[in-house]
Amino acid sequence: MTSLAYMGIMLSAIVTGGILLRLFQEKLQLAWWEKLGIAIGGFCGAMIGAKLPFALYNWQGLVDGTAWFAHGKTIIAGLLGGYFGVELAKWVLEIRTKTGDSFVIPVAVSIGIGRWACYVGGCCFGKACHLPWGTYFPLAADGGTILRHPTQIYESIFHLTCAVVFYFLWKKKMFPGQLFKIYLIAYMTFRFFTEWLRPEPVYAFGLTAYQWAALAAIPLFAWLIYRDHHLAGATKTEPTLGDGSEKV
């Protein structure tokens, strides 16, 4: 029953995301095959990114292909893989149009729904807690005898809230072309702090691998936003002495 619920919720997340993506990409001045190419690039990049960290831990499975079909995936690497998958597809198709804004709401809603699949499936749980909303997870090392943080629900609330916030930003045409990067920075920041609620192995300076990934991604996307802003400013036409705007 649990596996059926998990698959049902994940399927609804994918279908909902696909419908929303189609709606938000209607206004893009691109041919249908260009939109399809971008969507495929994002999907493949996300799938590869989500599985790659686990596949790298299993070299034999990576070589024979079994690691790609085993359990285990990460949203952080999936989001990064999806972003760069879209950028690669745009580069191959020679598309210069900014498309990230059309992905924010579909991705946020999909993850917000999909995290409930993790909850009913009993994976991706948090550390022990004594909070009223603590949950027993049978797949935990304690066998489900200790209340734990339902970190899947925390993430679902975060992403669904982002979907609402970014919808209003998109409607008001605020930060055009930068919404997906801002969303990634917001999630990386959220994930960095909520990692302390998860039973993940720690490495250098007591940080988890996901926290190190977040620390690397946040400045990267901040720099990409700065670069885009700088390039946009550099393309603006400067006043010339012949257009009646000479300075005195």
Backbone as a ProteinNet text record, in pm:
[ID]
protein_1_A
[PRIMARY]
MTSLAYMGIMLSAIVTGGILLRLFQEKLQLAWWEKLGIAIGGFCGAMIGAKLPFALYNWQGLVDGTAWFAHGKTIIAGLLGGYFGVELAKWVLEIRTKTGDSFVIPVAVSIGIGRWACYVGGCCFGKACHLPWGTYFPLAADGGTILRHPTQIYESIFHLTCAVVFYFLWKKKMFPGQLFKIYLIAYMTFRFFTEWLRPEPVYAFGLTAYQWAALAAIPLFAWLIYRDHHLAGATKTEPTLGDGSEKV
[TERTIARY]
83.2	0	86.8	194.6	283.7	351.1	397.9	465.7	370.6	243.9	145.3	117.9	109	86.8	206.3	325.8	447.9	447.8	421.3	421.3	309.8	194.2	82	111.6	171.2	204.3	313.7	415	522.7	470.2	380	321.6	241.7	166	88.1	179.9	294.4	391.2	447.3	480.4	536.9	433.6	311.9	205.8	172.5	159	128.9	239.2	364.1	476.1	476.5	444.7	440.8	332.8	215.4	104.9	140.2	195.2	233.2	343.5	439.2	547.5	493.1	400.2	338.7	267.9	198.2	126.1	221.5	327.3	419.5	511.3	525.1	610.5	533	400.8	320.7	363.5	407.9	443.2	586.4	663.3	799.9	797.3	874.4	880.7	975.3	935.3	1016.5	927.7	988.5	916.1	886.8	786.8	748.5	862.9	943.8	1053.6	1165.7	1178.5	1277.5	1233.7	1105	1052.4	1068.1	1041.9	1055.8	1200.8	1293.3	1435	1481	1433.2	1468.1	1411	1285.5	1221.8	1295.2	1334.4	1408	1543.6	1610.6	1739.8	1728	1624.1	1603.3	1569.5	1483.2	1442.1	1560.3	1634.6	1749.2	1856.6	1882.2	1981.3	1942.1	1813.2	1765.1	1774.9	1737.1	1741.8	1885.5	1974.3	2115.2	2175.1	2147.4	2201.3	2151.8	2023.9	1966.1	2027	2067.4	2121.9	2274.2	2339.6	2485.1	2560.9	2528.9	2604.6	2600	2484.6	2473	2544.5	2538.5	2605.2	2756.6	2809.9	2954.6	3005.9	2917.4	2955.8	2957.7	2904.7	2895.4	2953.3	3086.6	3153.7	3110.8	3096.5	3054.8	2915.1	2825.9	2690.7	2687.7	2782.4	2790.5	2830	2920.7	2968.8	2862.9	2799.5	2702.4	2560.8	2541.9	2414.2	2313.4	2340.4	2241.3	2225.6	2331.1	2324.5	2220.2	2196.2	2100.7	1956.2	1933.3	1796.9	1777	1882	1871.8	1804.6	1772.5	1710.6	1813.1	1763.3	1851.2	1858.5	1825.6	1838.5	1840.7	1896.6	1907.6	1849.8	1768.8	1704.6	1806.2	1903.7	2002.6	2072	2127.6	2197	2099.2	1974.5	1873.8	1842.5	1829.2	1803.1	1920.7	2041.2	2159.9	2172.8	2148.6	2154.9	2050.3	1930	1824.3	1859.9	1917.6	1956.4	2059.3	2164.7	2270.1	2226.5	2129.9	2073.5	1999.6	1925.2	1855.3	1955.5	2059.1	2159.9	2231.8	2258.6	2324.1	2232.8	2104.9	2009.2	1998.4	1995.7	1987.4	2113	2226.7	2352.5	2353.6	2309.6	2306	2208.1	2092.8	1989.2	2009.3	2116.4	2148.3	2032.5	1977.9	1868.3	1926.6	1895.6	1947.4	1840.2	1716.9	1606.4	1618.9	1594.2	1592.7	1468.7	1488	1376	1356.4	1448.3	1443.4	1316.3	1261.7	1140.9	1023.9	1018.9	907.6	916.6	1032.3	1051.1	1023.2	1029.5	1026.2	901	784.1	659.9	638.4	655.7	639.3	731.9	857.3	953.3	918.2	887.9	856.4	731.9	629.1	506.1	532.5	609.2	639.7	713.3	814.2	889.4	801.1	719.3	629.6	535	486.1	399.2	481.6	592.9	675.4	729.6	751.8	803.3	704.1	575.8	478.5	492.4	543.6	572.3	683.4	784	891.6	836.2	739.5	681.1	606.5	518.9	442.4	532.2	641.3	734.1	829.9	835.6	918.8	1065.7	1101.7	1242.8	1267.4	1394.8	1432.9	1383.4	1378.1	1329	1438.9	1398.6	1492.1	1540	1604.9	1656.1	1542.8	1575.7	1477.1	1434.1	1307.7	1256.1	1145.7	1101.4	992	879.2	868.1	767.2	631.7	522.6	388.8	366.8	436.7	418	525.7	602.2	700.9	634.1	707.2	649.7	737.3	674.8	748.1	775.4	899.7	937.6	997.3	924.4	971.5	1104.5	1138.8	1263.7	1385.1	1363.4	1475.1	1549.4	1670.1	1753	1686.8	1601.5	1533.6	1410.5	1378.7	1263	1129.7	1132.2	1007.4	958	1049.1	1009.5	1034.4	1099	1133.1	1069.2	1012.2	956.1	1068.2	1045.8	1147.4	1087.4	1176.6	1134	1081.5	960.8	911.6	969.3	1098.2	1166.8	1109.5	1045.2	980.6	869.1	794.4	685.9	742.8	852.2	916.4	952.7	1009.5	1050.1	928.7	824.5	703.8	647.5	641.1	590.9	679.6	811.2	904	880.8	876.1	864.7	727.6	621.9	489.3	477.3	540.9	544.5	621.9	733.2	811.1	727.6	647.9	564.1	470.4	411.7	320.3	396.4	508.1	586.8	638.8	695	753.2	645.5	526.3	417.5	387	381.7	354.9	471.7	594.7	710.4	704.9	665.3	655	544.2	430.4	318.2	354.7	432.9	471.4	597.9	647.5	767.3	887.5	901.9	1015.8	1129.3	1250.8	1370.7	1357	1317.9	1299.8	1427.8	1413	1526.6	1612.3	1580.8	1664.2	1588.4	1461.1	1379.6	1427.8	1469.4	1511.9	1641.5	1730.9	1855.8	1827.1	1735.1	1698.4	1633.6	1551.1	1487.2	1592.1	1692.2	1798	1875.8	1906.7	1977.9	1893.2	1763.4	1673	1669.5	1660.9	1654.6	1786.5	1897.5	2027.3	2045.1	1999	2007.2	1918.4	1795.8	1703.3	1761.8	1816.4	1868.9	1992.5	2075.2	2195	2157	2056	2018.1	1936.1	1851.6	1770.5	1849.7	1970.2	2053.4	2084.2	2085.3	2111.8	1995.9	1885.6	1772.1	1771.7	1870.4	1874.5	1988.8	1968.7	2074.1	2173.5	2242.1	2337	2479.8	2567.9	2708.5	2773	2860.6	2927.7	3073.6	3129.1	3267	3344.1	3417.6	3501.1	3417.3	3467.5	3403.2	3261.8	3234.6	3105.8	2989.7	3018	2913.1	2887.1	2764.1	2729.1	2767.8	2763	2794.2	2696	2570	2469.2	2496.7	2546.1	2579.7	2697.4	2795.3	2908.1	2861.7	2769.8	2715.8	2641.7	2566.5	2494.1	2591.1	2698.4	2796.9	2866.5	2879.1	2939.9	2840.4	2713.7	2612.8	2566.9	2554.4	2502.3	2586.4	2719.3	2798.5	2801.7	2793.3	2793.2	2673.1	2554.2	2434.7	2422.9	2478.7	2483.2	2570.7	2681.6	2770.3	2702.4	2626.7	2555.8	2452.6	2385.4	2290.3	2363.6	2475.9	2555.9	2606.6	2651.7	2702.5	2593.7	2474.8	2363.6	2327.4	2326.6	2294	2399.7	2525.3	2635.8	2629.9	2602.7	2594.4	2475.2	2363.2	2245	2272.5	2346.4	2380	2475.9	2566.3	2666	2605.3	2488.4	2426.5	2337	2312.8	2229.4	2302.3	2231.6	2291.1	2325.1	2448.9	2491.3	2451.2	2417.1	2384.3	2503.2	2477.4	2583.3	2565.3	2669.9	2666.1	2569.7	2525.8	2438.6	2292	2253.9	2113	2043.8	2109.1	2048	2060.5	2145.6	2160.5	2302.1	2368.9	2506.2	2513.7	2620.6	2639.6	2715	2680.5	2748.3	2799.8
-120.5	0	125.8	123.2	238.8	266.8	160.2	179	234.6	191	243	390.7	427.6	568.2	652.2	598	668.8	694.7	590.1	604.5	696.8	688.3	773.1	920.7	951.3	1091.1	1141.8	1059.2	1100.3	1123.1	1036.9	1053.5	1183.1	1212.4	1336.6	1458	1446.7	1556.7	1582.1	1474.2	1487.2	1543	1489.8	1535.9	1682.5	1718.9	1858.1	1951.1	1909.5	1990.5	2007.1	1899.7	1906.6	2000.8	1994.7	2083	2229.1	2255.4	2392.9	2445	2358.5	2401.1	2440.1	2362.5	2393.7	2529.3	2555.7	2682.3	2800.9	2785.6	2897.4	2920.8	2820.4	2839.2	2886	2902.2	2946	3083.7	3170.7	3307.2	3319.7	3213.3	3218.4	3224.6	3315.1	3330.1	3225.6	3100.6	2989.5	2893	2820	2716.7	2599.4	2519.5	2408.1	2311.2	2290.4	2194.7	2251.1	2383.4	2443.5	2427.7	2448.8	2428.4	2282.9	2191.3	2049.1	2015	2067.8	2042.2	2091.6	2209.8	2265.1	2178.8	2135	2050.9	1917.7	1859.1	1731.8	1751.8	1860.9	1889.8	1905.2	1977.5	1995.6	1865.8	1784.4	1657.7	1561.9	1546.5	1454.7	1502.8	1633.4	1687.9	1665.5	1684.2	1664.4	1518.2	1426.8	1284.5	1236.5	1280.3	1241	1301.3	1430	1496.4	1433.7	1397.8	1340.7	1205.1	1129.1	995.1	991.3	1090	1084.4	1070.2	1147.6	1131.6	990	923.4	786.1	688.6	715.7	628.6	632.8	749.8	762.9	681.8	653.2	570.3	421.6	388.7	248.9	237.3	228.6	229.7	113.7	-5.9	-121	-99.2	-48.1	-19	92.6	186.6	296.5	244.1	146.5	90.1	2.2	-86.2	-177.9	-119.3	-0.5	68.6	44.8	-50.6	-82.3	30.5	110.1	218.4	322.9	337.5	439.4	400.1	271.3	224.4	184.4	200.6	167.7	282.8	258.1	361.5	470.2	588.1	697.6	807.3	929.3	1045.8	1169.3	1276.6	1398.9	1516.8	1596.9	1711.1	1818.1	1841.8	1946.7	1921.3	1801	1768.5	1762.9	1723.5	1720.7	1859.8	1956.8	2094.4	2152.2	2127.2	2176.7	2110.1	1978.6	1907.3	1956.7	1984.8	2037.8	2173.2	2259.5	2393.7	2384.5	2307.5	2298.4	2215.6	2124.4	2051.6	2144.5	2239.3	2339.8	2428.1	2471.9	2558.2	2486.3	2357	2279.4	2267.6	2239.4	2228	2359.8	2471	2602.3	2631.7	2588.6	2609.5	2528.2	2403.5	2316.9	2371.7	2419.2	2469.9	2617.1	2677.6	2818.7	2911	2886.9	2968.9	3070.7	3197.1	3303.2	3359.2	3316.4	3364.9	3313.1	3400.3	3359	3273.4	3153.4	3060.5	3018.8	3055.9	3008.2	3043.1	3163.7	3205.8	3110.8	3048.4	2957.9	2825.8	2796.7	2669.9	2680	2800.4	2814.1	2753.6	2798.6	2750.6	2601.8	2552.4	2408.5	2322.8	2363.3	2285.3	2290.4	2409.9	2423.9	2343.8	2349	2273.8	2123.5	2080.6	1937.4	1883.4	1958	1912.9	1918.2	2023.6	2034.5	1916.4	1868.5	1749.6	1623.2	1614	1494.1	1463.4	1566.9	1544.2	1467.1	1474.7	1394.8	1246.8	1217.1	1077.4	1025.3	1110.8	1072.2	1048.3	1130.7	1117.8	985.6	954.1	829.2	708.1	727.6	618.2	595.6	692.7	677	705.3	774.9	807.3	955.9	994.8	1136.7	1199	1120	1169.2	1245.5	1308.7	1389	1318.8	1397.3	1345.5	1332.2	1269	1251.5	1387.3	1397.1	1521.3	1487.8	1589.7	1572.1	1670.2	1707.8	1804.7	1736.4	1810.3	1749.9	1688	1742.2	1689.6	1587	1542.4	1439	1313.4	1239.3	1123.6	1000.2	884.1	757.8	710.2	674.3	624.8	484.7	381.7	243.5	214.5	289.4	263.9	323.1	399.3	457	347.3	379.8	280.7	227.7	308.5	266.4	181.8	160.4	79.6	148.7	280	354.4	365.1	360.8	371	509.9	596.5	731.4	835.1	938.7	1048.1	1125.4	1159.1	1230.1	1350.5	1444	1558.5	1510.4	1548.7	1516.3	1617.7	1604.9	1703.5	1707.3	1598.6	1599.7	1704.6	1716	1814.5	1955.5	1972.5	2104.4	2149.8	2055.6	2090	2117.6	2039.5	2060.9	2200.3	2240.2	2373.9	2480.9	2461	2559.2	2576.1	2465.6	2474.3	2526.9	2486.4	2536.8	2685.8	2728.1	2871.4	2946.8	2889.7	2951	2963.6	2862	2866.4	2986.7	3013.1	3127.4	3258.9	3270	3394.1	3425.1	3325.7	3349.3	3370.8	3321	3349.6	3499.4	3558.4	3702.1	3783.1	3737.6	3806.1	3798.9	3682.7	3664	3751.6	3757.8	3839.8	3987.9	4032.1	4172.8	4202.4	4097.8	4112.4	4163.6	4114.3	4150.9	4050.9	4101.2	4019.7	3930.5	3985.4	3903.1	3830.8	3703.6	3623.1	3569.7	3608	3567.6	3486	3462	3398.3	3258.4	3179.9	3043.5	3044.7	3135.1	3145.5	3188.2	3283.8	3327.7	3212.9	3135.2	3018.1	2917.2	2893.1	2799.8	2850.6	2980.1	3036.9	3023	3050	3038.1	2894.4	2798	2658.3	2612.6	2652.1	2613.4	2669.1	2790.8	2850.5	2774.5	2745.6	2668	2531.4	2465.5	2330.6	2331	2435.6	2443.6	2438.1	2514.5	2520.6	2400	2346.7	2231.1	2100.5	2102.6	1982	1940.6	2036	2001.8	1926.1	1917.3	1838.1	1698.4	1668	1539.9	1453.1	1321.6	1230.5	1197.4	1299.2	1281	1275.3	1199	1197	1332.9	1370.4	1500	1479	1582.3	1576.1	1695.1	1765.1	1875.8	1983.5	2032.1	2138.8	2102.2	1973	1928.2	1951	1971.4	1996.5	1871.9	1856.5	1743.8	1773.6	1671.8	1690.8	1788.3	1783.3	1873.8	2018.2	2037.7	2173.5	2228.5	2144.1	2188.1	2219.3	2138.9	2165.8	2299.2	2326.6	2453.5	2570.5	2554.9	2662.1	2690.3	2588.7	2608.8	2670.2	2629.4	2674.1	2817.5	2858.5	2992.8	3102.7	3106.3	3211.6	3197.4	3074.2	3054.1	3123.3	3099.2	3158	3306.8	3349.4	3493.4	3562.2	3498.1	3554.1	3554.6	3450.4	3445.8	3558.3	3587.3	3698.8	3830.5	3847.4	3969.8	3983.5	3873.4	3876.6	3918.1	3858.9	3894.4	4041.7	4090.3	4231.6	4322.1	4282.7	4361.6	4363.4	4247.2	4240.9	4320.2	4314	4389.7	4539.2	4582.8	4724	4768.2	4678.2	4712.8	4726	4663.6	4668.1	4789.5	4865.7	4984.7	5091.2	5157.9	5259.1	5384	5427.9	5548.7	5670.9	5783.4	5906	5953.5	6007.1	6059.6	6209.3	6277.5	6422.4	6466	6373	6410.6	6387.8	6341.2	6310.2	6409.7	6525.4	6628.8	6604.7	6508.8	6477.8	6504.9	6603.9	6629.3	6685.2	6643.7	6685.3	6817.6	6903.4	7033.1	7050.5
0	0	0	82.2	91.1	-41.4	-108.7	-236.6	-341.9	-337.9	-432.9	-406.7	-278.8	-243.8	-286.7	-264.9	-304.8	-455.1	-532.9	-678.3	-726.1	-660.4	-698.9	-675.9	-561.4	-531	-623.9	-648.6	-738.4	-879.6	-923.9	-1057	-1064.8	-959.9	-959	-958.2	-891.3	-889.1	-1028.5	-1099.3	-1233.9	-1331.1	-1325.2	-1416.1	-1389.9	-1263.1	-1228.2	-1275.9	-1253.8	-1299.6	-1450.3	-1522.3	-1668.2	-1719.1	-1656.5	-1696.8	-1669.8	-1551.9	-1517.2	-1608.6	-1641.9	-1730.1	-1866.8	-1916.6	-2046.5	-2041.5	-1931.4	-1917.1	-1908.3	-1830.2	-1809.6	-1928.9	-2015.9	-2133	-2255.8	-2241.5	-2356	-2406.7	-2315.5	-2353.6	-2405.5	-2396.4	-2448	-2600.4	-2656.1	-2801.5	-2861.1	-2846.8	-2895.9	-2973	-3066.4	-3139.9	-3046	-3081.6	-2995.1	-2974.2	-3079.6	-3067.3	-2979.6	-2975.1	-2885.7	-2739.9	-2714.1	-2579	-2536.1	-2630.3	-2600.3	-2569.6	-2648.8	-2626.6	-2490.8	-2451.2	-2320.5	-2208.5	-2224.9	-2123.5	-2108.2	-2221.3	-2216.4	-2149.6	-2183.5	-2121.8	-1971.9	-1927.2	-1784.4	-1714.2	-1776.3	-1715.1	-1703.8	-1813.2	-1812.4	-1715.4	-1715	-1623	-1478.6	-1448.4	-1311.9	-1270.3	-1359.7	-1327.8	-1306.7	-1394.8	-1382	-1255.7	-1233	-1115	-986.2	-981.7	-860.5	-825.7	-927.2	-903.7	-897.5	-959.9	-974.9	-842.7	-736.8	-611.7	-557	-569	-519.8	-613.2	-743.1	-839.5	-821.8	-786.1	-769	-650.6	-554.4	-440.6	-476.5	-592.8	-635.5	-775.8	-783.3	-913.2	-1001.5	-942.9	-1022.5	-1078.7	-992.9	-1039	-1140.9	-1128.5	-1224.8	-1361.7	-1362.5	-1488.5	-1554.1	-1475.5	-1536.7	-1546.1	-1490.9	-1506	-1395.8	-1305.3	-1201.7	-1100.3	-1080.1	-981.1	-1017.9	-1147.8	-1192.7	-1163.1	-1136.5	-1110.3	-964.6	-883.4	-741.7	-666.8	-539.2	-457.3	-426.4	-395.9	-357.4	-461.5	-418.8	-506.1	-418	-469.9	-392.4	-469.1	-400.5	-465.3	-500.8	-412.7	-440.3	-573.3	-589.4	-714.1	-830.6	-803.4	-909.2	-961.9	-871.6	-913	-991.2	-940.9	-1011.2	-1147.6	-1152.2	-1279.3	-1376.7	-1325.8	-1411.7	-1468.7	-1385.2	-1431.5	-1543.7	-1519.1	-1619.8	-1740.8	-1721	-1834.7	-1928.8	-1872.2	-1953.3	-2025.8	-1953.5	-2015.1	-2129.1	-2111	-2216.4	-2337.9	-2314	-2424.9	-2500.5	-2428.1	-2492.5	-2573.9	-2522.9	-2595.3	-2724.5	-2716.2	-2834.7	-2938.1	-2891.4	-2981.7	-3017.5	-2963.7	-2989	-2950.7	-2831.9	-2779.2	-2682	-2700.7	-2614.9	-2521.5	-2537.4	-2454.8	-2311.5	-2213.7	-2074.2	-2048.2	-1996.9	-1977	-1831.6	-1743.8	-1606.2	-1532	-1558.4	-1487.3	-1510.4	-1627.8	-1659.5	-1584	-1525.1	-1454.2	-1304.7	-1247.5	-1101.7	-1039.5	-1081.1	-1019.3	-1046.3	-1170.6	-1193.8	-1108.2	-1097.1	-1018.2	-869.9	-819	-676.7	-638.8	-722.4	-694.1	-701.3	-801.1	-815.9	-694	-648.7	-531.2	-406.8	-396.5	-281.9	-271.5	-385.1	-385.9	-364.4	-435.3	-428.7	-290.9	-210.1	-75.4	11.9	-22	51.7	18.8	-99.8	-133.6	-43.3	-19.1	72.4	212.8	251.3	385.5	401.2	305.8	317.1	292.6	217.7	194	309.5	401.7	520.5	500.2	391.8	368.9	395.2	393.8	406	536.1	643.1	771.9	846.9	957.2	1034.9	1160.8	1245.8	1372.3	1473.9	1585.3	1692	1747	1786.6	1843.7	1943.5	2017.2	2113.1	2082.6	1956.4	1914.5	1893.6	1908.8	1892.3	1754.9	1653.6	1517.8	1478.7	1577.1	1549.3	1493.6	1411.7	1341.7	1361.3	1369.1	1374.9	1232.2	1205.7	1073.2	1087.9	1046.3	1062.1	993.4	888.7	817.6	887.8	994	1068.8	1143.8	1189	1257.6	1384	1447	1569.9	1542.6	1415	1379	1396.2	1410	1424	1566	1662.8	1803.8	1861.2	1783.8	1830.9	1739	1798.3	1719.5	1650.5	1524.5	1446.8	1374.4	1338.1	1258.5	1122.8	1083.8	948.3	849	821.9	737.2	596	554.1	422.4	417.9	527.8	533.2	540.1	614.7	619.7	478.7	402.3	265.6	177.4	193.6	114.1	138.6	264.6	298.5	236.6	243.3	186.2	36.8	-36.3	-182.5	-226.5	-159.8	-196	-163.5	-54.1	-22.7	-129.5	-173.4	-281.2	-407.9	-436.9	-557.2	-552.8	-436.8	-422.3	-433.8	-361.5	-362.2	-501.7	-567.1	-699.4	-805.9	-781.9	-875.5	-875.7	-756.6	-749.1	-805.2	-781.9	-840.5	-992.4	-1043.8	-1188.8	-1246.8	-1178.3	-1225.6	-1229.9	-1131.6	-1124.5	-1204.9	-1275.5	-1359	-1279.9	-1159.3	-1075.5	-1096.6	-1102	-1123.6	-1246.6	-1360.2	-1481.3	-1521.5	-1553.4	-1595.7	-1482.6	-1358.4	-1245.2	-1140.6	-1161.8	-1058.3	-1021.6	-1120.9	-1088.5	-1008.5	-1041.3	-965.2	-821.6	-804.5	-669.7	-592.4	-660.9	-599.3	-552.9	-636.2	-598.9	-478.2	-475.7	-361.3	-234.8	-246.4	-131.3	-80.1	-172.7	-128.9	-68.2	-128.5	-73.8	67.5	90	223.4	321.5	279	362	394.3	293	311.9	401.2	388.8	472.7	620.6	659.8	800.8	844.9	758.8	798.8	798.2	742.4	746.4	889.5	981.7	1121.2	1184.7	1114.2	1162.2	1101.7	1018.1	947.7	1000.1	1004.7	1051.4	940.1	889.8	780.7	834.8	771.4	813.7	792.7	885.3	875.5	836.2	773.8	725.8	782	700.8	746.4	814.9	928.9	1005.6	1051.4	1060	1110.1	1016.3	888.1	789.7	705.9	660.2	574.7	430	347	204.8	140.6	183.9	128.4	168.6	289.7	333	253.6	226.1	143.7	1.7	-49.4	-183.2	-184.4	-77.9	-68.8	-61.2	16.7	29.1	-103.7	-187.1	-319.2	-416.7	-406.7	-503.7	-480.1	-354.1	-324.1	-388.3	-366.1	-432.4	-584.1	-634.9	-780	-843.7	-789.5	-849.2	-818.5	-705.6	-678.2	-782.4	-817.2	-919.9	-1056.7	-1089.1	-1217.1	-1226.8	-1115.2	-1114.7	-1136.1	-1065.6	-1080.9	-1223.5	-1281.9	-1419.2	-1517.1	-1501.8	-1590.6	-1577	-1451.9	-1428.4	-1489.9	-1476.3	-1531.5	-1684.2	-1744.3	-1890.4	-1942	-1869.1	-1910.8	-1906	-1802.5	-1792.1	-1899.7	-1940	-2041.1	-2179.4	-2201.5	-2334.6	-2354.2	-2247.2	-2260.3	-2341.9	-2428.2	-2514.6	-2435.1	-2444.9	-2376.5	-2458.1	-2393.1	-2466.1	-2547.8	-2662.9	-2749.2	-2764.9	-2812.3	-2827.4	-2935.1	-3020.4	-3130.9	-3105.2	-2982.9	-2961.5	-2869	-2849.1	-2767.1	-2619.1	-2578.1	-2436.2	-2388.5	-2454	-2414.3	-2272.4	-2205.1	-2066.9	-2063.8	-1966.7	-1954.6	-1812.6
[MASK]
++++++++++++++++++++++++++++++++++++++++++++++++++++++++++++++++++++++++++++++++++++++++++++++++++++++++++++++++++++++++++++++++++++++++++++++++++++++++++++++++++++++++++++++++++++++++++++++++++++++++++++++++++++++++++++++++++++++++++++++++++++++++

